Amino acid sequence: MADISQYKVGIVLSVEIKTKSGGKPLKACTVNIGDEDHPITVATVASNVREGSRLVVAPVGSTIINDEGEEQTITKTTVGGVPSEGMFCDSRMLGWGSGSEGIAAQVPPEYAAGDAPPKNKPGAPGAKSDADNGVGAVEVQGLFEKKMTKEEKKRLAEERRKAKKAAKEAAKSEES
């Protein structure tokens, strides 16, 4: 397993879509990894990367385990004409055990830019607190809001009907 102590939490400052390669858009991301005056650029095709995302970054000089299971050192390179000074890590690269390959690992807002990433997947059942950072396992905010259940929809519709009826009765009593 690669040494994840070299990885850092990064905050995506901006995302610019450059090209489409194989149907996936290549994104040039400006990322703050602890030095606000000198953000880095990371090229990615990860679909969940958005402005404001808090992700784990393997900066230049750190090592990852590639698809063949071999250690590989991250170097400054050009991807699709975009200079890249790091790589977003997925759950597999961090040894979190679950999560999709190719989806950038998100971390909670309690982790500042430049912090070491959590050792366990945040919000995972049975995840222990990350004693090194003094931050507990918390739920990571998703990209989409939870849908309402049927009961919640019925209750909301009933409340709206009552409010409409009360407004109608109030208007009727004002006319009288």
Solvent accessible surface area in square Angstrom, and as a share of the most:
residue,aa,sasa,rsa
1,M,158,0.70
2,A,6,0.05
3,D,74,0.38
4,I,29,0.15
5,S,82,0.53
6,Q,72,0.32
7,Y,2,0.01
8,K,73,0.31
9,V,0,0.00
10,G,0,0.00
11,I,37,0.19
12,V,2,0.01
13,L,80,0.40
14,S,49,0.32
15,V,45,0.26
16,E,98,0.44
17,I,106,0.54
18,K,92,0.39
19,T,67,0.39
20,K,151,0.64
21,S,66,0.42
22,G,88,0.85
23,G,63,0.61
24,K,120,0.51
25,P,38,0.24
26,L,7,0.03
27,K,19,0.08
28,A,13,0.10
29,C,0,0.00
30,T,43,0.25
31,V,0,0.00
32,N,12,0.06
33,I,22,0.11
34,G,47,0.45
35,D,69,0.36
36,E,135,0.61
37,D,121,0.63
38,H,129,0.58
39,P,52,0.33
40,I,22,0.11
41,T,37,0.22
42,V,0,0.00
43,A,15,0.12
44,T,17,0.10
45,V,62,0.36
46,A,9,0.07
47,S,72,0.47
48,N,11,0.06
49,V,2,0.01
50,R,105,0.38
51,E,124,0.55
52,G,51,0.49
53,S,14,0.09
54,R,57,0.21
55,L,0,0.00
56,V,0,0.00
57,V,0,0.00
58,A,0,0.00
59,P,18,0.11
60,V,74,0.42
61,G,46,0.44
62,S,2,0.01
63,T,26,0.15
64,I,9,0.05
65,I,43,0.22
66,N,31,0.16
67,D,114,0.59
68,E,131,0.59
69,G,52,0.50
70,E,107,0.48
71,E,112,0.50
72,Q,87,0.39
73,T,74,0.43
74,I,15,0.08
75,T,84,0.49
76,K,132,0.56
77,T,70,0.41
78,T,90,0.52
79,V,65,0.37
80,G,57,0.54
81,G,65,0.63
82,V,6,0.03
83,P,70,0.44
84,S,4,0.03
85,E,47,0.21
86,G,8,0.08
87,M,73,0.32
88,F,16,0.07
89,C,0,0.00
90,D,8,0.04
91,S,8,0.05
92,R,105,0.38
93,M,18,0.08
94,L,2,0.01
95,G,44,0.42
96,W,27,0.10
97,G,76,0.73
98,S,62,0.40
99,G,50,0.48
100,S,68,0.44
101,E,117,0.52
102,G,48,0.46
103,I,66,0.33
104,A,5,0.04
105,A,6,0.05
106,Q,37,0.16
107,V,4,0.02
108,P,1,0.00
109,P,94,0.59
110,E,98,0.44
111,Y,4,0.01
112,A,55,0.42
113,A,22,0.17
114,G,28,0.27
115,D,50,0.26
116,A,47,0.37
117,P,6,0.04
118,P,4,0.03
119,K,119,0.51
120,N,62,0.32
121,K,61,0.26
122,P,12,0.08
123,G,33,0.32
124,A,30,0.24
125,P,137,0.86
126,G,78,0.75
127,A,28,0.21
128,K,155,0.66
129,S,74,0.47
130,D,11,0.06
131,A,92,0.71
132,D,107,0.55
133,N,49,0.25
134,G,69,0.66
135,V,25,0.14
136,G,34,0.33
137,A,45,0.35
138,V,52,0.30
139,E,140,0.63
140,V,36,0.21
141,Q,154,0.69
142,G,51,0.49
143,L,79,0.39
144,F,173,0.72
145,E,163,0.73
146,K,159,0.67
147,K,174,0.74
148,M,91,0.41
149,T,61,0.35
150,K,152,0.64
151,E,118,0.53
152,E,52,0.24
153,K,112,0.47
154,K,139,0.59
155,R,138,0.50
156,L,59,0.29
157,A,38,0.29
158,E,70,0.32
159,E,96,0.43
160,R,156,0.57
161,R,143,0.52
162,K,127,0.54
163,A,65,0.50
164,K,144,0.61
165,K,129,0.55
166,A,59,0.46
167,A,65,0.50
168,K,141,0.60
169,E,98,0.44
170,A,52,0.40
171,A,51,0.40
172,K,145,0.61
173,S,76,0.49
174,E,147,0.66
175,E,149,0.67
176,S,126,0.81
